[in-house]
Amino acid sequence: MNIEKIKFQLDKNSDQHLYIQLYSKIKKLILDGTLKPHTKLPPIRKFADELNVNNVTIVNAYNLLQKENLVYKKVGSGTFVNIINYDMDIEVDYKQYLYTLNKEKINHYIYNSENIIDFSNTTPTNDLFPVEDFKYVINLVLDRDKGNAFKYQESQGYYPLRETIKNYLSNYTINCDTSNIQIISGAQQGIDILSKALIDYGDIVFTESPTYTGAIAAFKSRAAKIIEIPIKKDGIDLNYLEDKLRNFRPKFIYVMPNFQNPTGYTYSKLKKIKLLELANKYETLVVEDDYLNDISFNNKYPETLKSLDKNNRVIYIKSFSKTFMPGLRLGFMIIPISIQNEILVAKHISDISTSGLMQRVLDLYIKMGLFKKHINEINKIYKKRFDLMVKSLSNYIPKQVSYSIPEGGLNFWLSLPHGYLSDELHELCFKKGILITPGSIFYANKVKSNSFRISIASVNESIIEAGISRLSEIINDLFNKSDINKYHFNPLTHL
Ligand SMILES: Cc1ncc(COP(=O)(O)O)c(C=O)c1O
C-alpha cells in the first residue's frame, strides 16, 4: 500500500511523545504487512508539514525504526521499509509449543511486539553484534583470498582457523592438537552430528535434568532413550548418576558444567573432577556443551571439563552464537581420536563443510585480537543487564519465589512454590506482554514444572526493571487467584 494514502493521526494531548506515536503506527503497518518491503517512507520535511509536527519528530521516529531494523536508509534517496525477519530463537521446541498453544496469540505477539518484554529469548540483541569490525575483516579476507574463499572447504575445517583455535584455547588451559578440532556450523550441528555418528536406535544417552531442548530433540531424532540425571546448584547429582551408570551403559553423558541452560548453575570443581572419574570408571564419554563460558560476571572463568580431562573422555563443543553472532553458524568441537572418522563422515553428510568464507573471517578476526576485544565489550553490557536483573529480582519478586544468582551466563532459573505450575504463569504473562520460558519444556519426559527461565540476552537495560516489576505483579495475581495459595502455601526461602 502507498503510504501517502494513509492518514496518520497523532494526539498532541497524549502523554506519549509524538515521535513514539508515529514510530508505533508505522511499525504496526510494517509488521502487519500493510507496508511492503522497500516501500519508501515520506521525506522528512514533507511528512512533518503534513502532520504539522517538527522535522525532529519524523527523524526520531525513523531512527527508532532503523534501530529495530524495520527500515533502512539509502544515502541521498530516503528511508525504506526493510524485509522483516521475525526473530528466531534456537529453542525450536519452545516455539512449537507456543504455536500449539494458540496461533492467534502468536499473531497478537507479533503485531503488538512493541509492548512485549521478551525474557524467553536467549538470542543476543542486534546492538551486540560487531557489524563494522566484521565488515572490515570480511573485506580484508576477500581482498586476500579472492575466489578461494568460495570453494568447498575441507570437512574438518579451514586449517589456519583450527590452528588459531588451538592457540586460543591455551587461554583456557585446554591443550589439544589441531587434528582433534572439528569445525561445525553451530553447536546445534555438533550435537546433531554426534547423535548421528554415535547413537543407534534404542541407545541410551544421559542428560542433566532439566537440559537444553535442542539436545533433547537431537537425541530423540535418533530414537535414543534418554535418562535424566537431576542437577543441583553445584552440579549433577553424582550419587544418582553412579546408580544409573551401574545399571546402564550410555553412549555418552551430555552436560553443560558452566552456566547450565536453563538453570544457570555451575558445577563445583570437585564435581567436575568426580564426573570425569565416573566417566573413566564406567568407560563412557562425556559431551561438554560450552556455549557460554566466556560470559562470566566475577572475572573468573570457571574451568571447563575439557581442561581437567586427563583420559580423553570429553567431547568438547563450543558455540560462537551467544558470544559472537548466531547467524554466522560457527562453532567447533574437540573430539577424541577414537571417534574422529565417524564424526567426519556425519559432518560431511550433513553439510559437506561449514562456510569457508565465514571460517576465514573468524580466523582473521581472532588473529587481529578483535574477538577478545568483542568478548570484553559484551561482557560489560551483559554485566550491566545482569546487575539490573539481580537488583530488580531482589526488589520486586515475591518472597515465595526462589532463585539463585548465577556466576555468569544469560539465564536465571526461578521456582514458584510447590503446587503452582509455570505453564500457567507463562500463559498469564503471555497475555500481558511478558515472555518467559516454562520449565516443562526442558525435560525429555513430560513433566509439570513449577520453575521457569528468564534470560538477559534479548532485553535491553531500559526494560529489565519494568519487565520484572510486571512479572512480579502477574505472579502475585497467580497467588491471589489460586486456591492453592490458601491450602498448600509452602514458602521457599531465597537461596
Ligand atoms: C546449551 C546450548 N547448546 C547449543 C546451542 C545452539 O547453539 P548454536 O547457535 O551454536 O547452534 C544453544 C542455543 O541456545 C544452547 O543453549
The ligand as a Gaussian input file, in Angstrom:
#p B3LYP/6-31G(d) Opt

LIG

0 1
 C       23.099000     -25.144000      25.580000
 C       23.066000     -24.787000      24.134000
 N       23.784000     -25.506000      23.272000
 C       23.762000     -25.239000      21.970000
 C       23.010000     -24.212000      21.461000
 C       22.994000     -23.987000      19.977000
 O       23.959000     -23.044000      19.643000
 P       24.382000     -22.718000      18.149000
 O       23.699000     -21.458000      17.774000
 O       25.877000     -22.574000      18.200000
 O       23.966000     -23.852000      17.285000
 C       22.248000     -23.423000      22.318000
 C       21.436000     -22.322000      21.814000
 O       20.683000     -21.677000      22.511000
 C       22.274000     -23.717000      23.706000
 O       21.555000     -23.017000      24.566000

